[in-house]
Amino acid sequence: MLDCIIVGSGVAGVSAGLTLKANNKSFMIFGSKNLSEKITKAELIKNYVGLSDITGQDFCKQIQAQLKDADIQIQEEKVSGVYALKEKFGVATQEGGYYESKTVILCTGVESIKLVDGETQFLGKGVSYCATCDGFLYKDKTIAVLCTSKRLEHEIEHLSGFAKKIYLIAMYKPVEVQGENIEIIRKMPIKIDGEKRVEKVVFADRELPVDGVFVLRESIAPSVLLSGLETVDGHIKTERNMQTNIQGCFSAGDCTGRPYQYAKAVGEGNIAGHSVTAYLSENK
Ligand SMILES: Cc1cc2nc3c(=O)[nH]c(=O)nc-3n(C[C@H](O)[C@H](O)[C@H](O)COP(=O)(O)OP(=O)(O)OC[C@H]3O[C@@H](n4cnc5c(N)ncnc54)[C@H](O)[C@@H]3O)c2cc1C
């Protein structure tokens, strides 16, 4: 079993990975080979020690070269759920992968997410974040898909192969996914509702009866990603050693709170890597 799984490939996740590598631990980093848009989109970085006036693109290239030198690969899969099991963690991805590790470090960054009323209440009872994992459950059924990014359209295509009817609540433009069973809606719902399971999506002017709702966002709120994770104002609560309230689960970077800066994220990633190493020695 892996010593650690790092969720997120921004500077916090990379820093944690470099630290674990130096400490000779086995691990995987989940995210993107392009690391993070918060690196590539930075016009000019002036406040990082030792690197004056570097563009985000160049910063990204340097980090990618450093990862290559250290023989660290990024696993290009999106983590859809982290499960605290007995003395280990299960990590499921939207691509259908499942991995296990002794510890996890959450370095998911921060994105302002407004959850739809009823979303967490009906999670696993008709609400899903993973088209690949749960799409087959909705063969010949009617579903709503709330999607916030064009990059996730492949998941809608996947669902259209199963569902009889899809109400695509598209929060992005342009919509390019096509299918006779897809109807596009341009309004945010007020809530997802039902008795024991999802039964309908409620808008200001109408209600749509559905069997399930898929919510496809680039980011998943930390408390949704790992059930029972303590957060404060949407940020993951940690101790000084980056330990969260869940044993064996650590966190670093923007997702733990302000200031949202590379230096703070890198420092916390480094601490989390060392804390995981200490935790593994104490819990052999
Ligand atoms: C335009 C811009 C310019 C900036 N300029 C500066 C600057 O000059 N100086 C400075 O100090 N800071 C700057 N920042 C802030 C800085 O970018 C952030 O503080 C830093 O990137 C935080 O790093 P992180 O690793 O915590 O998170 P992020 O960089 O947000 O990385 C998180 C990564 O995890 C991935 N991820 C999230 N959830 C999952 C999941 N479930 N499965 C797999 N992967 C997942 C995300 O896709 C992302 O790639 C800037 C930010 C922006 C947007």
The ligand as an ORCA input file, in Angstrom:
! r2SCAN-3c Opt
* xyz 0 1
  C      -3.839     34.867    -11.691
  C      -3.164     34.568    -10.382
  C      -1.951     35.144    -10.068
  C      -1.327     34.876     -8.852
  N      -0.137     35.476     -8.575
  C       0.483     35.218     -7.402
  C       1.748     35.830     -7.125
  O       2.289     36.609     -7.898
  N       2.342     35.492     -5.945
  C       1.782     34.620     -5.030
  O       2.379     34.351     -3.997
  N       0.601     34.032     -5.293
  C      -0.079     34.315     -6.448
  N      -1.288     33.713     -6.712
  C      -1.869     32.801     -5.710
  C      -1.286     31.393     -5.916
  O      -1.533     31.025     -7.232
  C      -1.902     30.373     -4.952
  O      -1.719     30.796     -3.630
  C      -1.233     28.993     -5.129
  O      -1.361     28.553     -6.455
  C      -1.858     27.970     -4.179
  O      -1.318     26.715     -4.441
  P      -2.099     25.387     -4.033
  O      -1.196     24.270     -4.397
  O      -2.586     25.510     -2.652
  O      -3.424     25.373     -4.916
  P      -3.685     25.446     -6.487
  O      -2.592     26.187     -7.209
  O      -5.067     25.982     -6.630
  O      -3.606     23.930     -6.971
  C      -4.567     23.008     -6.639
  C      -4.565     21.934     -7.721
  O      -5.276     20.815     -7.274
  C      -6.129     20.369     -8.297
  N      -7.266     19.695     -7.684
  C      -8.245     20.251     -6.934
  N      -9.121     19.319     -6.560
  C      -8.682     18.149     -7.093
  C      -9.195     16.828     -7.091
  N     -10.334     16.534     -6.451
  N      -8.504     15.861     -7.749
  C      -7.354     16.160     -8.411
  N      -6.834     17.406     -8.463
  C      -7.495     18.381     -7.814
  C      -6.546     21.651     -9.016
  O      -7.034     21.349    -10.315
  C      -5.218     22.381     -9.040
  O      -4.451     21.953    -10.135
  C      -1.931     33.994     -7.919
  C      -3.165     33.422     -8.242
  C      -3.772     33.685     -9.437
  C      -5.091     33.044     -9.767
*
